[in-house]
Amino acid sequence: MIERRVDEGQAVRAGDVLFVLAQDRTTLDAGAQAQVQRSWDERQRSLREASQSSSSCADAQRSALDRRLLALAREQAQIDARPRCTASVCPWHSRR
């Protein structure tokens, strides 16, 4: 590997260059090529799994936030539905 262009956990898009590799094709035999391919395939699988896991986590957080917003909206509706404090209803209001 000549150059690493991304860090672990960094977001990437399809087509982004992750690494710059150098290999001496004259010395790379079939076994070495297969090993490089297996390593590459494993890395791709690992990145796909990390992406899916990250998406699942984000979805769970989004759902939790949506539930909190709904609960707050219900609480606000209950507060809005309470009678207002006026002089005719609230003895403390008339003392000011």
SEMAR-323496 format. One record per atom (N, C-alpha, C): residue number from 0; residue in three letters; atom name; z, x, y. Coordinates in Angstrom, 3 decimals. Layout:
BEGIN
<r resi="NUM" resn="ALA" name="CA" c3="Z" c1="X" c2="Y"/>
...
REM end
This chain:
BEGIN
<r resi="0" resn="MET" name="N" c3="0.000" c1="0.851" c2="-1.165"/>
<r resi="0" resn="MET" name="CA" c3="0.000" c1="0.000" c2="0.000"/>
<r resi="0" resn="MET" name="C" c3="0.000" c1="0.901" c2="1.234"/>
<r resi="1" resn="ILE" name="N" c3="-0.921" c1="0.634" c2="2.111"/>
<r resi="1" resn="ILE" name="CA" c3="-1.029" c1="1.421" c2="3.332"/>
<r resi="1" resn="ILE" name="C" c3="-0.217" c1="0.777" c2="4.449"/>
<r resi="2" resn="GLU" name="N" c3="-0.263" c1="-0.568" c2="4.509"/>
<r resi="2" resn="GLU" name="CA" c3="0.371" c1="-1.259" c2="5.628"/>
<r resi="2" resn="GLU" name="C" c3="0.880" c1="-2.627" c2="5.178"/>
<r resi="3" resn="ARG" name="N" c3="2.054" c1="-2.980" c2="5.654"/>
<r resi="3" resn="ARG" name="CA" c3="2.631" c1="-4.308" c2="5.416"/>
<r resi="3" resn="ARG" name="C" c3="2.582" c1="-5.060" c2="6.737"/>
<r resi="4" resn="ARG" name="N" c3="1.881" c1="-6.185" c2="6.775"/>
<r resi="4" resn="ARG" name="CA" c3="1.666" c1="-6.897" c2="8.035"/>
<r resi="4" resn="ARG" name="C" c3="2.564" c1="-8.109" c2="8.225"/>
<r resi="5" resn="VAL" name="N" c3="3.374" c1="-8.454" c2="7.230"/>
<r resi="5" resn="VAL" name="CA" c3="4.308" c1="-9.575" c2="7.356"/>
<r resi="5" resn="VAL" name="C" c3="5.665" c1="-9.171" c2="6.807"/>
<r resi="6" resn="ASP" name="N" c3="6.675" c1="-9.883" c2="7.241"/>
<r resi="6" resn="ASP" name="CA" c3="8.028" c1="-9.656" c2="6.754"/>
<r resi="6" resn="ASP" name="C" c3="8.397" c1="-10.752" c2="5.768"/>
<r resi="7" resn="GLU" name="N" c3="9.348" c1="-10.477" c2="4.918"/>
<r resi="7" resn="GLU" name="CA" c3="9.845" c1="-11.453" c2="3.943"/>
<r resi="7" resn="GLU" name="C" c3="10.336" c1="-12.687" c2="4.699"/>
<r resi="8" resn="GLY" name="N" c3="9.888" c1="-13.860" c2="4.276"/>
<r resi="8" resn="GLY" name="CA" c3="10.319" c1="-15.103" c2="4.895"/>
<r resi="8" resn="GLY" name="C" c3="9.490" c1="-15.522" c2="6.098"/>
<r resi="9" resn="GLN" name="N" c3="8.609" c1="-14.658" c2="6.559"/>
<r resi="9" resn="GLN" name="CA" c3="7.782" c1="-14.975" c2="7.718"/>
<r resi="9" resn="GLN" name="C" c3="6.751" c1="-16.028" c2="7.343"/>
<r resi="10" resn="ALA" name="N" c3="6.508" c1="-16.971" c2="8.230"/>
<r resi="10" resn="ALA" name="CA" c3="5.509" c1="-18.003" c2="7.993"/>
<r resi="10" resn="ALA" name="C" c3="4.111" c1="-17.390" c2="8.075"/>
<r resi="11" resn="VAL" name="N" c3="3.276" c1="-17.759" c2="7.132"/>
<r resi="11" resn="VAL" name="CA" c3="1.892" c1="-17.288" c2="7.112"/>
<r resi="11" resn="VAL" name="C" c3="0.981" c1="-18.472" c2="6.847"/>
<r resi="12" resn="ARG" name="N" c3="-0.277" c1="-18.286" c2="7.193"/>
<r resi="12" resn="ARG" name="CA" c3="-1.267" c1="-19.323" c2="6.932"/>
<r resi="12" resn="ARG" name="C" c3="-2.308" c1="-18.776" c2="5.956"/>
<r resi="13" resn="ALA" name="N" c3="-3.019" c1="-19.689" c2="5.352"/>
<r resi="13" resn="ALA" name="CA" c3="-4.076" c1="-19.292" c2="4.423"/>
<r resi="13" resn="ALA" name="C" c3="-5.046" c1="-18.367" c2="5.145"/>
<r resi="14" resn="GLY" name="N" c3="-5.373" c1="-17.272" c2="4.514"/>
<r resi="14" resn="GLY" name="CA" c3="-6.315" c1="-16.326" c2="5.083"/>
<r resi="14" resn="GLY" name="C" c3="-5.663" c1="-15.190" c2="5.855"/>
<r resi="15" resn="ASP" name="N" c3="-4.357" c1="-15.301" c2="6.155"/>
<r resi="15" resn="ASP" name="CA" c3="-3.667" c1="-14.213" c2="6.856"/>
<r resi="15" resn="ASP" name="C" c3="-3.625" c1="-12.974" c2="5.970"/>
<r resi="16" resn="VAL" name="N" c3="-3.795" c1="-11.820" c2="6.578"/>
<r resi="16" resn="VAL" name="CA" c3="-3.696" c1="-10.558" c2="5.852"/>
<r resi="16" resn="VAL" name="C" c3="-2.223" c1="-10.207" c2="5.728"/>
<r resi="17" resn="LEU" name="N" c3="-1.750" c1="-10.049" c2="4.504"/>
<r resi="17" resn="LEU" name="CA" c3="-0.352" c1="-9.746" c2="4.257"/>
<r resi="17" resn="LEU" name="C" c3="-0.128" c1="-8.251" c2="4.123"/>
<r resi="18" resn="PHE" name="N" c3="-1.011" c1="-7.593" c2="3.389"/>
<r resi="18" resn="PHE" name="CA" c3="-0.887" c1="-6.166" c2="3.122"/>
<r resi="18" resn="PHE" name="C" c3="-2.262" c1="-5.521" c2="3.188"/>
<r resi="19" resn="VAL" name="N" c3="-2.270" c1="-4.251" c2="3.499"/>
<r resi="19" resn="VAL" name="CA" c3="-3.490" c1="-3.453" c2="3.400"/>
<r resi="19" resn="VAL" name="C" c3="-3.240" c1="-2.490" c2="2.255"/>
<r resi="20" resn="LEU" name="N" c3="-4.075" c1="-2.589" c2="1.250"/>
<r resi="20" resn="LEU" name="CA" c3="-3.919" c1="-1.772" c2="0.054"/>
<r resi="20" resn="LEU" name="C" c3="-4.974" c1="-0.683" c2="0.002"/>
<r resi="21" resn="ALA" name="N" c3="-4.604" c1="0.405" c2="-0.581"/>
<r resi="21" resn="ALA" name="CA" c3="-5.567" c1="1.481" c2="-0.839"/>
<r resi="21" resn="ALA" name="C" c3="-5.467" c1="1.807" c2="-2.315"/>
<r resi="22" resn="GLN" name="N" c3="-6.595" c1="1.923" c2="-2.942"/>
<r resi="22" resn="GLN" name="CA" c3="-6.573" c1="2.293" c2="-4.355"/>
<r resi="22" resn="GLN" name="C" c3="-7.752" c1="3.213" c2="-4.636"/>
<r resi="23" resn="ASP" name="N" c3="-7.473" c1="4.157" c2="-5.434"/>
<r resi="23" resn="ASP" name="CA" c3="-8.507" c1="5.092" c2="-5.849"/>
<r resi="23" resn="ASP" name="C" c3="-9.215" c1="4.475" c2="-7.046"/>
<r resi="24" resn="ARG" name="N" c3="-10.349" c1="3.894" c2="-6.816"/>
<r resi="24" resn="ARG" name="CA" c3="-11.057" c1="3.176" c2="-7.871"/>
<r resi="24" resn="ARG" name="C" c3="-11.446" c1="4.076" c2="-9.047"/>
<r resi="25" resn="THR" name="N" c3="-11.569" c1="5.344" c2="-8.814"/>
<r resi="25" resn="THR" name="CA" c3="-11.954" c1="6.229" c2="-9.918"/>
<r resi="25" resn="THR" name="C" c3="-10.822" c1="6.412" c2="-10.913"/>
<r resi="26" resn="THR" name="N" c3="-9.571" c1="6.223" c2="-10.480"/>
<r resi="26" resn="THR" name="CA" c3="-8.453" c1="6.423" c2="-11.399"/>
<r resi="26" resn="THR" name="C" c3="-7.813" c1="5.112" c2="-11.845"/>
<r resi="27" resn="LEU" name="N" c3="-8.267" c1="3.975" c2="-11.336"/>
<r resi="27" resn="LEU" name="CA" c3="-7.679" c1="2.686" c2="-11.682"/>
<r resi="27" resn="LEU" name="C" c3="-8.354" c1="2.146" c2="-12.946"/>
<r resi="28" resn="ASP" name="N" c3="-7.672" c1="2.253" c2="-14.067"/>
<r resi="28" resn="ASP" name="CA" c3="-8.254" c1="1.783" c2="-15.322"/>
<r resi="28" resn="ASP" name="C" c3="-8.005" c1="0.289" c2="-15.493"/>
<r resi="29" resn="ALA" name="N" c3="-8.516" c1="-0.276" c2="-16.568"/>
<r resi="29" resn="ALA" name="CA" c3="-8.408" c1="-1.715" c2="-16.811"/>
<r resi="29" resn="ALA" name="C" c3="-6.956" c1="-2.167" c2="-16.899"/>
<r resi="30" resn="GLY" name="N" c3="-6.106" c1="-1.356" c2="-17.513"/>
<r resi="30" resn="GLY" name="CA" c3="-4.690" c1="-1.719" c2="-17.619"/>
<r resi="30" resn="GLY" name="C" c3="-4.018" c1="-1.781" c2="-16.260"/>
<r resi="31" resn="ALA" name="N" c3="-4.337" c1="-0.809" c2="-15.415"/>
<r resi="31" resn="ALA" name="CA" c3="-3.764" c1="-0.786" c2="-14.066"/>
<r resi="31" resn="ALA" name="C" c3="-4.292" c1="-1.953" c2="-13.246"/>
<r resi="32" resn="GLN" name="N" c3="-5.576" c1="-2.263" c2="-13.404"/>
<r resi="32" resn="GLN" name="CA" c3="-6.151" c1="-3.401" c2="-12.689"/>
<r resi="32" resn="GLN" name="C" c3="-5.460" c1="-4.691" c2="-13.107"/>
<r resi="33" resn="ALA" name="N" c3="-5.213" c1="-4.843" c2="-14.399"/>
<r resi="33" resn="ALA" name="CA" c3="-4.534" c1="-6.043" c2="-14.893"/>
<r resi="33" resn="ALA" name="C" c3="-3.114" c1="-6.118" c2="-14.340"/>
<r resi="34" resn="GLN" name="N" c3="-2.451" c1="-4.983" c2="-14.252"/>
<r resi="34" resn="GLN" name="CA" c3="-1.087" c1="-4.962" c2="-13.722"/>
<r resi="34" resn="GLN" name="C" c3="-1.083" c1="-5.341" c2="-12.236"/>
<r resi="35" resn="VAL" name="N" c3="-2.029" c1="-4.821" c2="-11.490"/>
<r resi="35" resn="VAL" name="CA" c3="-2.141" c1="-5.177" c2="-10.065"/>
<r resi="35" resn="VAL" name="C" c3="-2.404" c1="-6.669" c2="-9.935"/>
<r resi="36" resn="GLN" name="N" c3="-3.279" c1="-7.213" c2="-10.760"/>
<r resi="36" resn="GLN" name="CA" c3="-3.594" c1="-8.645" c2="-10.706"/>
<r resi="36" resn="GLN" name="C" c3="-2.371" c1="-9.490" c2="-11.042"/>
<r resi="37" resn="ARG" name="N" c3="-1.615" c1="-9.081" c2="-12.082"/>
<r resi="37" resn="ARG" name="CA" c3="-0.400" c1="-9.817" c2="-12.449"/>
<r resi="37" resn="ARG" name="C" c3="0.612" c1="-9.789" c2="-11.306"/>
<r resi="38" resn="SER" name="N" c3="0.755" c1="-8.636" c2="-10.689"/>
<r resi="38" resn="SER" name="CA" c3="1.676" c1="-8.498" c2="-9.560"/>
<r resi="38" resn="SER" name="C" c3="1.241" c1="-9.402" c2="-8.411"/>
<r resi="39" resn="TRP" name="N" c3="-0.030" c1="-9.400" c2="-8.135"/>
<r resi="39" resn="TRP" name="CA" c3="-0.580" c1="-10.245" c2="-7.065"/>
<r resi="39" resn="TRP" name="C" c3="-0.369" c1="-11.723" c2="-7.379"/>
<r resi="40" resn="ASP" name="N" c3="-0.663" c1="-12.122" c2="-8.603"/>
<r resi="40" resn="ASP" name="CA" c3="-0.478" c1="-13.521" c2="-9.010"/>
<r resi="40" resn="ASP" name="C" c3="0.982" c1="-13.940" c2="-8.901"/>
<r resi="41" resn="GLU" name="N" c3="1.890" c1="-13.072" c2="-9.316"/>
<r resi="41" resn="GLU" name="CA" c3="3.325" c1="-13.366" c2="-9.239"/>
<r resi="41" resn="GLU" name="C" c3="3.761" c1="-13.523" c2="-7.786"/>
<r resi="42" resn="ARG" name="N" c3="3.271" c1="-12.686" c2="-6.931"/>
<r resi="42" resn="ARG" name="CA" c3="3.622" c1="-12.774" c2="-5.505"/>
<r resi="42" resn="ARG" name="C" c3="3.112" c1="-14.070" c2="-4.897"/>
<r resi="43" resn="GLN" name="N" c3="1.905" c1="-14.456" c2="-5.246"/>
<r resi="43" resn="GLN" name="CA" c3="1.367" c1="-15.724" c2="-4.753"/>
<r resi="43" resn="GLN" name="C" c3="2.204" c1="-16.901" c2="-5.249"/>
<r resi="44" resn="ARG" name="N" c3="2.575" c1="-16.875" c2="-6.532"/>
<r resi="44" resn="ARG" name="CA" c3="3.408" c1="-17.942" c2="-7.095"/>
<r resi="44" resn="ARG" name="C" c3="4.746" c1="-18.003" c2="-6.369"/>
<r resi="45" resn="SER" name="N" c3="5.335" c1="-16.846" c2="-6.136"/>
<r resi="45" resn="SER" name="CA" c3="6.618" c1="-16.773" c2="-5.455"/>
<r resi="45" resn="SER" name="C" c3="6.524" c1="-17.337" c2="-4.042"/>
<r resi="46" resn="LEU" name="N" c3="5.475" c1="-17.004" c2="-3.336"/>
<r resi="46" resn="LEU" name="CA" c3="5.293" c1="-17.514" c2="-1.977"/>
<r resi="46" resn="LEU" name="C" c3="5.065" c1="-19.028" c2="-1.965"/>
<r resi="47" resn="ARG" name="N" c3="4.304" c1="-19.531" c2="-2.944"/>
<r resi="47" resn="ARG" name="CA" c3="4.102" c1="-20.982" c2="-3.047"/>
<r resi="47" resn="ARG" name="C" c3="5.420" c1="-21.698" c2="-3.287"/>
<r resi="48" resn="GLU" name="N" c3="6.230" c1="-21.158" c2="-4.205"/>
<r resi="48" resn="GLU" name="CA" c3="7.530" c1="-21.763" c2="-4.496"/>
<r resi="48" resn="GLU" name="C" c3="8.439" c1="-21.733" c2="-3.271"/>
<r resi="49" resn="ALA" name="N" c3="8.440" c1="-20.628" c2="-2.555"/>
<r resi="49" resn="ALA" name="CA" c3="9.263" c1="-20.523" c2="-1.349"/>
<r resi="49" resn="ALA" name="C" c3="8.815" c1="-21.530" c2="-0.299"/>
<r resi="50" resn="SER" name="N" c3="7.521" c1="-21.706" c2="-0.175"/>
<r resi="50" resn="SER" name="CA" c3="6.985" c1="-22.673" c2="0.781"/>
<r resi="50" resn="SER" name="C" c3="7.383" c1="-24.099" c2="0.404"/>
<r resi="51" resn="GLN" name="N" c3="7.269" c1="-24.428" c2="-0.889"/>
<r resi="51" resn="GLN" name="CA" c3="7.637" c1="-25.766" c2="-1.352"/>
<r resi="51" resn="GLN" name="C" c3="9.131" c1="-26.008" c2="-1.169"/>
<r resi="52" resn="SER" name="N" c3="9.931" c1="-25.011" c2="-1.461"/>
<r resi="52" resn="SER" name="CA" c3="11.373" c1="-25.127" c2="-1.295"/>
<r resi="52" resn="SER" name="C" c3="11.734" c1="-25.332" c2="0.165"/>
<r resi="53" resn="SER" name="N" c3="11.078" c1="-24.588" c2="1.030"/>
<r resi="53" resn="SER" name="CA" c3="11.317" c1="-24.709" c2="2.466"/>
<r resi="53" resn="SER" name="C" c3="10.918" c1="-26.102" c2="2.947"/>
<r resi="54" resn="SER" name="N" c3="9.799" c1="-26.609" c2="2.456"/>
<r resi="54" resn="SER" name="CA" c3="9.353" c1="-27.953" c2="2.834"/>
<r resi="54" resn="SER" name="C" c3="10.341" c1="-28.997" c2="2.356"/>
<r resi="55" resn="SER" name="N" c3="10.845" c1="-28.847" c2="1.137"/>
<r resi="55" resn="SER" name="CA" c3="11.814" c1="-29.801" c2="0.600"/>
<r resi="55" resn="SER" name="C" c3="13.088" c1="-29.797" c2="1.428"/>
<r resi="56" resn="CYS" name="N" c3="13.529" c1="-28.613" c2="1.813"/>
<r resi="56" resn="CYS" name="CA" c3="14.741" c1="-28.485" c2="2.625"/>
<r resi="56" resn="CYS" name="C" c3="14.518" c1="-29.142" c2="3.991"/>
<r resi="57" resn="ALA" name="N" c3="13.382" c1="-28.900" c2="4.604"/>
<r resi="57" resn="ALA" name="CA" c3="13.073" c1="-29.497" c2="5.904"/>
<r resi="57" resn="ALA" name="C" c3="13.005" c1="-31.016" c2="5.790"/>
<r resi="58" resn="ASP" name="N" c3="12.425" c1="-31.523" c2="4.701"/>
<r resi="58" resn="ASP" name="CA" c3="12.357" c1="-32.971" c2="4.498"/>
<r resi="58" resn="ASP" name="C" c3="13.758" c1="-33.568" c2="4.372"/>
<r resi="59" resn="ALA" name="N" c3="14.639" c1="-32.901" c2="3.649"/>
<r resi="59" resn="ALA" name="CA" c3="16.013" c1="-33.385" c2="3.492"/>
<r resi="59" resn="ALA" name="C" c3="16.740" c1="-33.383" c2="4.825"/>
<r resi="60" resn="GLN" name="N" c3="16.552" c1="-32.344" c2="5.609"/>
<r resi="60" resn="GLN" name="CA" c3="17.189" c1="-32.290" c2="6.927"/>
<r resi="60" resn="GLN" name="C" c3="16.649" c1="-33.383" c2="7.837"/>
<r resi="61" resn="ARG" name="N" c3="15.360" c1="-33.600" c2="7.794"/>
<r resi="61" resn="ARG" name="CA" c3="14.735" c1="-34.646" c2="8.610"/>
<r resi="61" resn="ARG" name="C" c3="15.294" c1="-36.012" c2="8.223"/>
<r resi="62" resn="SER" name="N" c3="15.430" c1="-36.273" c2="6.925"/>
<r resi="62" resn="SER" name="CA" c3="15.980" c1="-37.552" c2="6.465"/>
<r resi="62" resn="SER" name="C" c3="17.418" c1="-37.732" c2="6.932"/>
<r resi="63" resn="ALA" name="N" c3="18.213" c1="-36.668" c2="6.845"/>
<r resi="63" resn="ALA" name="CA" c3="19.606" c1="-36.736" c2="7.287"/>
<r resi="63" resn="ALA" name="C" c3="19.672" c1="-37.028" c2="8.784"/>
<r resi="64" resn="LEU" name="N" c3="18.825" c1="-36.393" c2="9.562"/>
<r resi="64" resn="LEU" name="CA" c3="18.800" c1="-36.641" c2="11.007"/>
<r resi="64" resn="LEU" name="C" c3="18.342" c1="-38.068" c2="11.315"/>
<r resi="65" resn="ASP" name="N" c3="17.363" c1="-38.564" c2="10.568"/>
<r resi="65" resn="ASP" name="CA" c3="16.921" c1="-39.945" c2="10.754"/>
<r resi="65" resn="ASP" name="C" c3="18.061" c1="-40.927" c2="10.484"/>
<r resi="66" resn="ARG" name="N" c3="18.850" c1="-40.657" c2="9.428"/>
<r resi="66" resn="ARG" name="CA" c3="19.991" c1="-41.539" c2="9.124"/>
<r resi="66" resn="ARG" name="C" c3="21.033" c1="-41.486" c2="10.232"/>
<r resi="67" resn="ARG" name="N" c3="21.274" c1="-40.306" c2="10.775"/>
<r resi="67" resn="ARG" name="CA" c3="22.241" c1="-40.173" c2="11.873"/>
<r resi="67" resn="ARG" name="C" c3="21.760" c1="-40.925" c2="13.108"/>
<r resi="68" resn="LEU" name="N" c3="20.463" c1="-40.811" c2="13.415"/>
<r resi="68" resn="LEU" name="CA" c3="19.910" c1="-41.537" c2="14.563"/>
<r resi="68" resn="LEU" name="C" c3="20.041" c1="-43.049" c2="14.382"/>
<r resi="69" resn="LEU" name="N" c3="19.781" c1="-43.520" c2="13.175"/>
<r resi="69" resn="LEU" name="CA" c3="19.908" c1="-44.950" c2="12.888"/>
<r resi="69" resn="LEU" name="C" c3="21.358" c1="-45.406" c2="13.057"/>
<r resi="70" resn="ALA" name="N" c3="22.299" c1="-44.610" c2="12.561"/>
<r resi="70" resn="ALA" name="CA" c3="23.712" c1="-44.941" c2="12.698"/>
<r resi="70" resn="ALA" name="C" c3="24.124" c1="-44.976" c2="14.169"/>
<r resi="71" resn="LEU" name="N" c3="23.632" c1="-44.027" c2="14.954"/>
<r resi="71" resn="LEU" name="CA" c3="23.946" c1="-44.018" c2="16.386"/>
<r resi="71" resn="LEU" name="C" c3="23.331" c1="-45.220" c2="17.100"/>
<r resi="72" resn="ALA" name="N" c3="22.134" c1="-45.589" c2="16.710"/>
<r resi="72" resn="ALA" name="CA" c3="21.493" c1="-46.760" c2="17.315"/>
<r resi="72" resn="ALA" name="C" c3="22.286" c1="-48.027" c2="16.992"/>
<r resi="73" resn="ARG" name="N" c3="22.769" c1="-48.142" c2="15.761"/>
<r resi="73" resn="ARG" name="CA" c3="23.595" c1="-49.304" c2="15.383"/>
<r resi="73" resn="ARG" name="C" c3="24.896" c1="-49.324" c2="16.181"/>
<r resi="74" resn="GLU" name="N" c3="25.513" c1="-48.148" c2="16.325"/>
<r resi="74" resn="GLU" name="CA" c3="26.755" c1="-48.050" c2="17.093"/>
<r resi="74" resn="GLU" name="C" c3="26.514" c1="-48.440" c2="18.547"/>
<r resi="75" resn="GLN" name="N" c3="25.404" c1="-47.987" c2="19.117"/>
<r resi="75" resn="GLN" name="CA" c3="25.073" c1="-48.347" c2="20.499"/>
<r resi="75" resn="GLN" name="C" c3="24.861" c1="-49.849" c2="20.625"/>
<r resi="76" resn="ALA" name="N" c3="24.221" c1="-50.459" c2="19.647"/>
<r resi="76" resn="ALA" name="CA" c3="24.001" c1="-51.910" c2="19.674"/>
<r resi="76" resn="ALA" name="C" c3="25.332" c1="-52.655" c2="19.618"/>
<r resi="77" resn="GLN" name="N" c3="26.277" c1="-52.152" c2="18.819"/>
<r resi="77" resn="GLN" name="CA" c3="27.596" c1="-52.785" c2="18.763"/>
<r resi="77" resn="GLN" name="C" c3="28.319" c1="-52.651" c2="20.098"/>
<r resi="78" resn="ILE" name="N" c3="28.218" c1="-51.497" c2="20.735"/>
<r resi="78" resn="ILE" name="CA" c3="28.853" c1="-51.293" c2="22.038"/>
<r resi="78" resn="ILE" name="C" c3="28.227" c1="-52.221" c2="23.070"/>
<r resi="79" resn="ASP" name="N" c3="26.899" c1="-52.315" c2="23.043"/>
<r resi="79" resn="ASP" name="CA" c3="26.201" c1="-53.176" c2="23.995"/>
<r resi="79" resn="ASP" name="C" c3="26.544" c1="-54.647" c2="23.786"/>
<r resi="80" resn="ALA" name="N" c3="26.882" c1="-55.041" c2="22.559"/>
<r resi="80" resn="ALA" name="CA" c3="27.179" c1="-56.438" c2="22.250"/>
<r resi="80" resn="ALA" name="C" c3="28.599" c1="-56.832" c2="22.658"/>
<r resi="81" resn="ARG" name="N" c3="29.476" c1="-55.884" c2="22.942"/>
<r resi="81" resn="ARG" name="CA" c3="30.849" c1="-56.189" c2="23.351"/>
<r resi="81" resn="ARG" name="C" c3="30.841" c1="-56.814" c2="24.744"/>
<r resi="82" resn="PRO" name="N" c3="31.815" c1="-57.714" c2="24.979"/>
<r resi="82" resn="PRO" name="CA" c3="31.895" c1="-58.318" c2="26.317"/>
<r resi="82" resn="PRO" name="C" c3="32.206" c1="-57.246" c2="27.365"/>
<r resi="83" resn="ARG" name="N" c3="31.636" c1="-57.399" c2="28.516"/>
<r resi="83" resn="ARG" name="CA" c3="31.876" c1="-56.475" c2="29.618"/>
<r resi="83" resn="ARG" name="C" c3="33.230" c1="-56.786" c2="30.254"/>
<r resi="84" resn="CYS" name="N" c3="33.843" c1="-55.772" c2="30.796"/>
<r resi="84" resn="CYS" name="CA" c3="35.120" c1="-55.925" c2="31.477"/>
<r resi="84" resn="CYS" name="C" c3="34.844" c1="-56.432" c2="32.896"/>
<r resi="85" resn="THR" name="N" c3="35.243" c1="-57.650" c2="33.168"/>
<r resi="85" resn="THR" name="CA" c3="35.088" c1="-58.208" c2="34.522"/>
<r resi="85" resn="THR" name="C" c3="36.439" c1="-58.749" c2="34.967"/>
<r resi="86" resn="ALA" name="N" c3="36.556" c1="-59.073" c2="36.230"/>
<r resi="86" resn="ALA" name="CA" c3="37.824" c1="-59.551" c2="36.776"/>
<r resi="86" resn="ALA" name="C" c3="38.291" c1="-60.827" c2="36.090"/>
<r resi="87" resn="SER" name="N" c3="37.362" c1="-61.667" c2="35.692"/>
<r resi="87" resn="SER" name="CA" c3="37.754" c1="-62.928" c2="35.064"/>
<r resi="87" resn="SER" name="C" c3="38.186" c1="-62.748" c2="33.611"/>
<r resi="88" resn="VAL" name="N" c3="37.788" c1="-61.634" c2="32.970"/>
<r resi="88" resn="VAL" name="CA" c3="38.092" c1="-61.422" c2="31.563"/>
<r resi="88" resn="VAL" name="C" c3="39.147" c1="-60.336" c2="31.382"/>
<r resi="89" resn="CYS" name="N" c3="39.152" c1="-59.332" c2="32.243"/>
<r resi="89" resn="CYS" name="CA" c3="39.973" c1="-58.150" c2="32.040"/>
<r resi="89" resn="CYS" name="C" c3="41.041" c1="-58.039" c2="33.129"/>
<r resi="90" resn="PRO" name="N" c3="42.320" c1="-58.136" c2="32.765"/>
<r resi="90" resn="PRO" name="CA" c3="43.375" c1="-58.072" c2="33.777"/>
<r resi="90" resn="PRO" name="C" c3="43.439" c1="-56.721" c2="34.485"/>
<r resi="91" resn="TRP" name="N" c3="43.035" c1="-55.653" c2="33.823"/>
<r resi="91" resn="TRP" name="CA" c3="43.086" c1="-54.336" c2="34.459"/>
<r resi="91" resn="TRP" name="C" c3="42.033" c1="-54.193" c2="35.549"/>
<r resi="92" resn="HIS" name="N" c3="40.932" c1="-54.882" c2="35.374"/>
<r resi="92" resn="HIS" name="CA" c3="39.847" c1="-54.787" c2="36.320"/>
<r resi="92" resn="HIS" name="C" c3="40.247" c1="-55.356" c2="37.677"/>
<r resi="93" resn="SER" name="N" c3="41.036" c1="-56.407" c2="37.679"/>
<r resi="93" resn="SER" name="CA" c3="41.412" c1="-57.082" c2="38.927"/>
<r resi="93" resn="SER" name="C" c3="42.492" c1="-56.321" c2="39.687"/>
<r resi="94" resn="ARG" name="N" c3="43.143" c1="-55.327" c2="39.073"/>
<r resi="94" resn="ARG" name="CA" c3="44.235" c1="-54.566" c2="39.717"/>
<r resi="94" resn="ARG" name="C" c3="43.699" c1="-53.467" c2="40.622"/>
<r resi="95" resn="ARG" name="N" c3="42.488" c1="-53.148" c2="40.585"/>
<r resi="95" resn="ARG" name="CA" c3="41.951" c1="-52.045" c2="41.379"/>
<r resi="95" resn="ARG" name="C" c3="41.909" c1="-52.338" c2="42.832"/>
REM end
